[in-house]
Amino acid sequence: MTQQYAPDGYNIGINDGLAAGQTVMHLHIHLIPRYTGDCTDPRGGVRWIFPEKAVYWLS
């Protein structure tokens, strides 16, 4: 993937346990390629890449 799409960085996310926000008890890892300028402010990492999806449980 790195050679084909040449991302500038990655976010890697795991929610493990209720206290960490896990809502379905299983393990999966989010690996998200990131590009400079792909969002207005990348601070906050995985949760806020797509602000409109950050509070997904209200959808």
C-alpha positions in Angstrom: 0.0 0.0 0.0 2.8 2.4 0.8 4.3 2.3 -2.6 1.1 2.6 -4.5 -0.6 5.4 -2.5 2.5 7.0 -0.8 0.8 8.2 2.4 2.6 10.8 4.6 1.7 8.9 7.8 -0.7 6.5 9.5 -3.1 6.5 12.4 -3.3 3.1 14.2 -6.1 2.6 16.6 -7.3 -0.1 19.0 -10.1 0.2 21.5 -9.7 -2.4 24.2 -12.2 -2.6 27.0 -15.3 -0.6 28.0 -13.2 2.1 29.6 -11.4 2.6 26.3 -14.7 3.0 24.4 -15.0 -0.5 23.0 -18.6 -1.2 22.1 -18.4 -4.7 20.6 -16.1 -7.1 22.5 -13.7 -8.2 19.8 -10.3 -7.1 18.5 -9.7 -5.2 15.3 -7.1 -2.7 14.4 -7.7 0.5 12.4 -4.8 1.3 10.1 -5.6 4.6 8.3 -3.3 6.1 5.7 -3.0 9.9 6.2 -2.0 12.6 3.8 -0.8 16.1 4.5 -3.9 18.4 4.2 -6.5 15.5 4.2 -8.3 17.3 7.0 -8.3 20.7 8.5 -6.6 19.7 11.8 -5.3 16.2 12.3 -4.8 16.6 16.1 -6.9 14.1 18.0 -6.0 11.2 15.8 -8.4 8.5 14.7 -11.6 9.7 16.3 -11.6 13.1 14.7 -10.4 12.3 11.1 -14.1 12.5 10.1 -15.7 14.8 12.6 -19.2 14.1 11.2 -18.7 10.4 12.1 -16.9 10.9 15.5 -20.1 10.5 17.5 -21.3 7.5 15.5 -23.5 6.0 18.2 -26.1 8.9 17.7 -26.5 8.0 14.0 
